[in-house]
Amino acid sequence: MNDSFIFKMRFLLRSRSVPVTFLRRFSYKDIKHATDGFSRVIGTSSHGASYKARFQNGRVAVVKEIHLIDHQDDDSFYREVQLLGRLHHRHIVALDGFSVGRKRFLVFENVENGSLKEHLNDPLKTPLDWRIRLKIAVGVAAALEYLHFFCDPPVYHVSISSSTIMLDENYNAKLSDVGLLGSGSSDHVMARRTSNCNGQVYGNIMYELGLLILELITGQSSDKTGTDLSQWIEESCFPTSIHNMIDPDLGNNYDSRELKGLLAVARFCIKSADEPNSFTPQIYRYLQKKVSIHMT
């Protein structure tokens, strides 16, 4: 391991009092072998490809390549490792390790059931029932509360969509796109960004959460219909069209009162997107109260 890297990591890890879980450093050879020569691609982003990896001890993981761009330097990567190493929440995908050298990689826990998007769009997968959808919405809100109000410093770099929400073996939601380098936003959210960075970040998060809830209800992909969904929920005819918008996979197997509560939360998020100070610690409790479901 290079002396410069060790020095920088020690400095960064001493800069906060919160302990960091041990993170394994993988060699480039380890990563290449585990990903079968980088052939097991499961996704791509502006920062590089993601791979399914199986290491020699049998451990399965997800490896994300990190391409530094423009103003970013090695310190950006070190800060990313430090940031992600400090996140400990049941609704956030955990960082297991990293690799530096010829290329930079982050190694994350594998989440058994894949992405929410797969479950909503793949006709071969068993449809998600109403209770699971409620649990996913509450889980995402819980993760956001943790990132914004229980992390020091707060973490605002997060992308929320059905493709970045992973589901574990019990269908608990886990945010997988968190961090200064890894997080990105879909086109309909990027279009809303302005130079008012701090406030707009809050607004984008609210907007994304609202769209995610609408996607859980309708089964429609927000990547394609995000603007349509946000317009629908603000239309005057919205109350009379609700039952026509329910995901057909749900049939009539949902609680009407909980549906109205969930829609109220989605509408609140969409309408509050231009009021950046509206995201408060109470939104998680508000969501719990509206849908009458509590996390264990």
N, C-alpha and C positions, 0 to 999 in steps of 0.2 A: 504493500500500500504506500502511495506516495506521501512524503513528509508534509508537503504543502496541504494535501487533503486532510491529513490527521490534525494538523494545527487548526485549520479552519473549522472542522467539525467540533473540536474540543471547545474552541472559542464560542461557537454558536450554541452548543449544548449548555455551556455555563451561563449563557445570557438570560436564561429563564429559570425560575426555581422549580417549575413543574417537571417531574421526572419523565424521561423518554424511555419507552420500552426498547429492549435490545433489538436492533435491526441487523440482519445478516448482510454482509457484503458478498455479493456474488461476482465471480469472474466473468469476463466476456465468454470464455469457453463454456462455463456452466450454463449461461443463458442460451448460447447457440445450440448446445446439445439438448437442453430441455425443450426447446421450441422446434426441434427437428430441423435445424438449419434455417430457422425463421420462416418455416413453411406453414405454421399453424396460425395464420392470421384470422383474427376474429373481429377486427375493426380498425378504422384509421381516423386520424384527426390531423389538425394543422401541426401538431407537435410530434407526429409519428404514428407508427402502427402499434396495435395491441395484439398480443399473441397468447394462446393457451400454452402453458408450459407444464411439463411433468419432469420433476427432478429425480435424481438417482435414488433418493430415499422414498420415492413413491408419492411425494407431496405434489399436489396439483395447484397451480397458481395462475394468475394473469400477469403478464409482463407488458409494461407500457414503455415504448421507446420515447425519449424526450429529446427533441431537436430544439436547441436554444436559437432564438431569433433576434435580429437587430440589436436592441439595447441590452439583451440578456447576456450574462456571462456565467462562469462557473459558480460564482457566489449565489446566483439565482437558483441553481440546482441544489446547492448545499442548504439554502434556506427552505427549499421545497421539502427536502428530506427531513429537516428539523420540524417543520410545520406538521407534516403528515404523521411523523413519528409520535407526535403528542396527542393525536386525536384518538379518543377511546370512547366509542359509542356504538350501541348495538345496531343502529341504523346508518352506520357509515362503514364502507368497505375499509378494512384495516391494511396498512402498509406493513409488509413482512420484511422487505429488504430493498437493496439498491445495487447498482453496478455502475462503476465509472471506468474510464480508460478510453478504449477505441470508440465506444459509444456510451451513452448514459441511459440507464433503464431504472424503472421503479417496479418492484415486485409486490403484487397485492394478493390478498387471500382470494381463493376461488369461491364464487357464490353459485351453489348447485343448480338453481332453477333458471339461470340466465336472466335476461332483461324483461321488464314489464312489457315492453313493446312486442316482444316475441309472443307473449301470452295473450295479448290483446289482438294481434294480427294474424297469428298462425292458426289456420283452421284445424290443424292436426293436434293442437294442444287442448287439453281440457279447459273449458272456459272458467274464468275466475268468478266465484260466487260473490254475492253482495257483501257478506261479512269480510271476506278477504280484501275487497276493494276499500272498504271502510278502514280496515287495519292498515293498508298501504298509505292512505291519505294521512292518517294520524301519525304513522311512523315517520313519514317525510317531514311533517310539521315538527315532530319531536327533534329530529336531527337538525333542522334549521334553528330551533330554539337553542340547542346546545352550541352550535357553531357561532351564533351571534351574541349569546348572553352568558355562556359558561366557559368560553375559550378566552385565553389571555395570550396574545391579542385576539380580538374577534376575527372570525374567518368569513369573508363576504364573497370570496371567489368560489362560486358553486354554480353548476348548471343543472337545472331540474327539467327532466323530460322523461317520457316512457323509455327512451333508449339509454338513459343514464341511471335509471332506478333498477337495481338488481334485486332478485328475490331468492332468499335462502330456502332450505329444505322445508321450512314451516311457513313459507310465503311471507316472511317479514321483509319489509322494504329496506334497502341499503343504498345510500347515495354513493355513486362510484366516480363522480366527476367533481372532485373538490381539490382546491389548491391553486397556487399562483400560476403554475405552468400548465396544468392539465385541463383546467376548466374552460369550456367554450360555450357559446350560446347559439341557438338555432336562428335562422334568418329573420323570423318575425320578431324575435326579441332584439337582435342586433340592430334592426331598423329603428328601434325605439331609443337607442342610446344617444346621449348628447354629451356635450363637454362638461355638464354638471355631474361629474363622475360619482361622487359619494352618494348623493341623493338618488341618482338614476340607478345605481346598483341596487338600492333598496327596492325601487320601483320595479326593476326587472325581475327581482326575486319574487315579489308579490305576484307579478303578471304570470311568471312561469308556474308558480304554485296553483294559481287559479286555472290555468290551462290544463295542468296535470289532473286536477280534480274533474274538470269537464271531460277529459279523455277517459278517466275511470268510469264516468257515468254513461258516456255516449259510445265508447269503443272506437271513436274516430281518432285518427292520428293527428296530433296537433302540429306535426311537422308539415302536414299538407293543408290543414284546415284551421290553423291557429287563429287567423284573423276572423274567419267565419264563425268560429265558436265564441270568440270574445264579443263579436257583434251580436250574435244570437242572444246571449245572456243579458244584453243591455237593451234589447228591443222591447217595445211596449206589449207585443203579443207573446212575449216569453212565457208567462204563466200558463197560457192555454196550449202551448206547443211542447210542454215538458215531456209528456208521455210518448210523443212521437219521436223524441230524440234519444230515448233510452236504448242502450245497447241491446240488440235483439237476443244476444246470448244470455241476457238476464231473464228474458221472458217477463213474467209477473212476479218473479221471486226477489222482491225487494220491499223494504219498509218505506211507505210513502212519506211518513213524518221524517225519517232519517234522510230520505232523498231531498226533501225541501231544505233541511238543515245543511246538507252538504252543498246544495246549490247556493244557499245564502252565503256560505263561506267563499265559494268560487266567485260569486258576484262581488263580494266585498273585496277580494284580492284583485280582480280585474279593475274595478272602479277605483281602487286605492293606488293603482300603479303610478298615477301622476301626483300622488301625495306621499312623497318618500318617507315622511316621518311616521307613517301610520303603522309600520310593522313593529309590533310590540311583543313583549314576552307573553302577553295574554292570548295570542292567536292560537297557540297549541291548546290551551285550556278551553278556549272558545270552540275550537273544532271538536274537542272531546265532548263538550257539553251538547253541541248541536247534534252529534251523531250517536250520543249515548254509548260510546265504546271507550274502554280504558285499557291502556297498555299494561302488560304484566312484566 
